[in-house]
Amino acid sequence: MTDEALFSVAGKTIAVTGGSSGLGLRMVEVLSGHGANVISISRTHAPERGREQGCGEIIDILADVTHADEVQRAFDEAEARLGPVTVVFNNAGVAHMARALDTTREMLEHVFEVNVAGAFCVAQEAARRLIAAGRAGAIINSTSILAERPQKGAAAYAMSKAAVSQMTRALALEWACHDIRVNAIAPGWFPTRLNETVLEGPASGFLKARNPMRRLGEAQDLDGAVLMLASDASRYMTGTIITVDGGHSLQG
């Protein structure tokens, strides 16, 4: 098999939650750009997209991952329009940047409802369909380096991502016998809508200075991990969390 074929996602039907903005939007674009047919599942409308020759189809479905009936409807529509979904990027997420003493119960519940319960609901729906059809598949969760090395002012978010990391391992163990691989990507500091309030100020310079590569992540820095985990290049990988952070988590 050539390197090109090994990393190919051409013709695959791939769902990306949280695909209307930030890192999810980049995932949709890079997967489609490499020939996959992509379903972007999000609560908000995506920006206008141009379609280049050779790219896969992109459809946008509005759905809230915290509602099981909406997740089921989104998968039903995706299958009706593009065929069975065999790869899922579980990327929808929220963050409340607040000190632990200022984090309300409502804030904590909201973060866990979206980041943990929502991600589990999406993974569960995808796995049920794959198992019923006897198909192999891949589920890729989005966790964070904060799952292992928390930052002050982000307790709720860090806790939720630690849960996602452990969920990745638990589901990988249960579903390996069905040839469903469950892995995760743990980005470092990438400027997105979730952390813009933090990175607008002096924190940006501080975080760059602490990073061995002396910069924050750029959206395209995730492309390689995205394509590998969605393709046959990762066919013997499951329960793995790939850190993409420029070495940030190596610092004490």
N, C-alpha and C positions, 0 to 999 in steps of 0.2 A: 504494500500500500504506500502510495506517495505521501509526502508530508501534507500536500494540499488536500488529498482525500481524507487523511487522518483527522484533520481539524475541520472538515467540512460540516456545515449545518444546512447546506442547500437542500431545499425541499422539505425540511422538517417543519412541523407546526409547533410553534413555541409561544407560551403565554408569559407575559411579564406584568406583574402587579406593580402599581405605582409607576406606570410607564409614561405618564404625561409630563414629568418634570425630573430634573436632577439626574442622578445616576441611572434611574430607570429609563428615562428618555434616551440616554446614551446607549443603554443595552438594546432597546428597541431598534435604534438606528444601526448599530454595528451588526446585529443579527440579521436584520433585513438586508443590509448592505452585502452580506455574505450569502444571500440567497434563501434565507429562511422566511417562511410565512409567519408573521408575528401578530399576536393579539395583545394589545395594550389594555389592561384592566385597571381602571382608575376612577376615583370619585370626581375628577375634574377633566375638562376637555383638554386634549393635547393641542399644541400649536400646529399650524398648517404645515403639512409635510409634502415636500416634492418627492416624486418617485423617479429614481434614475434607472436607466436600462440595466437589466441584469439583477435588479434587486427583487427581493420577495415582496409579497403583498403585506400591507399593514392595515389592520382594522382596529378601531377604538371602541371599547365597550365600557359604558359607565356602570360601575358597581362598587359597593362598599364591602370590603373583605370581612368586616365584623358582622355581617348578616349572611348566614348560611344559605338562605334562599336566593340572595343576589349572586353569591359565588356559584351556586348550581346553575342559575340562569345564564351567567356569563360563560360557563363551560358548555352549556347546551347550545348557545348561540355560536360560540367558537367552532364547535364540532359541525354544526349545520353549515357554516360558511367556508371553513378551511379544512375540515376533517379532524380526526382524533389528535388531541394535544399530547405529545410525548415528552416535552421538556417544559418545565415551569421555573421561572425566576421569581422567587418570593421576595419582592423588593419593597412593597408598600410599608411605610413606617412613619411614625411621628416622634417628636421629641419635645419635652418640656425642660428647658435649661433653668434649673432652680436649685438652690442649696437644699440639702436634705430637710432642714427645719422649716423651709418655706414650701416644701412640696405637699400639696393637699392630697387627701384621699382620692378626690375626683381626678386630679392630674395623674396620680399613680395608676388608677383604674383605666384611664384613657390610654396611657402608654402601653399597658399590658394587653388591653383589649385589641389594639391594632397590631402591635409588634409581635405579640406572642399568640393570643387566641386567633387572630386573623390569619397569621401565617400558618398555624396548625390547621385551620379550617380549609385553606387553599390546598395545602399539601395532602390532606385527607381526601378531599374531593378528587384531586388528580390521581391519587393512588387507587382509590376505589374504581375509577374508570379504567385505569391501566390493567388492574388485576382482573376485572370482569372481562376485559377483552383479550387477556393473555398477552399483553404487549409489554415490552421492556420500556423503561423511561428514566428520566433524570429530573430531580428536583434540586434546585440550588437556592439556598436561603441567604439572605443578607444579614450578617451579624456586624460586629465592629471590634476594633482593637480595644474599645472600652469595656468589652465583656471580660477581658483579662486584666487590663490596667486602667481602672476607673480614674476619671478626672473630677476634680471638685466642681460642684454645680451641675452634675449630670447623673445623680444617683439613680433616679427612676429609669432613665434611658440605659445606663450601664447594666442595671439589674435585668431589664427586659432582654437585652442582647446576650447576656450570659444564659438566659433561659433559651433563647434561639439556638445558641451554640450547642447546648445539651440536647435540645429537641432534634437537632441535626443528627447527632450520634444515635439517639434512641430510635429515630425513624429509620436510619440507615441499617441498624441491627435487625429491626423487625421486617423490613421490606426487601432485604438483599435476596431472600429466597424467591422473590418474584421478579428478580432482575431489575429492580428499581433502585437506582443509585441516588443517595441523598448526601449532598455536600454543601459547603457554605463558602462565601467570600467575606473576609473581614477587612474592609477598607480602613485606612487611617484617616487623616484629616483631609477631606475633599470638600471644597466650598460648595454647598448646596443650600436650598431653601431652608432645610432643617436647622442649619447651624450659622446662618447668615448673621444673626444678632451677635454671635460670639466672634466670628471672624471679621466683622466690620471694624473692630477696634484694635487695640494694641496686641490682643491675643494672637492675631495673625503673624506678626513679626516674632513673637515669643515662640510660637509653635514651629515656625520655619527654622529658627535658630537652634531648637532642640532636635530637629530632624537631621540625621546623618547626611542626607542628600540636600539639606538646606532649602527645601521647598515644600509646598503643599501638593497634594495629589491633583492631577488633571484628569478629566473624564476619560480620556483615551488610555490612561494608565491601567484601566481595568479590562481593556479589550481582550488581551491575551488569556486572562483567567476565564472570562466569559465564554470565549470560543472553545477553550479546552474543556470546560465542564459541560458544555452543551453538546460536545461532539464525541466521537469514538476515541479521541485521544485520552479520555479519562475513563475508558470502559472498565478498568479494574480498580477504580477509586470510589470509595464510599465511606461516609463518616469523617471525611477530611475537611478541615477548615484552612483555606488558603488566605494568608495575610498579605495584603497589598498596601504597604504604608511607608515605603522609602526607608525602612529600618527604624521608624519612630519607636516601636515597642521594644527595641533593643536597649534604649536609654533607661538608666535607672531613675 
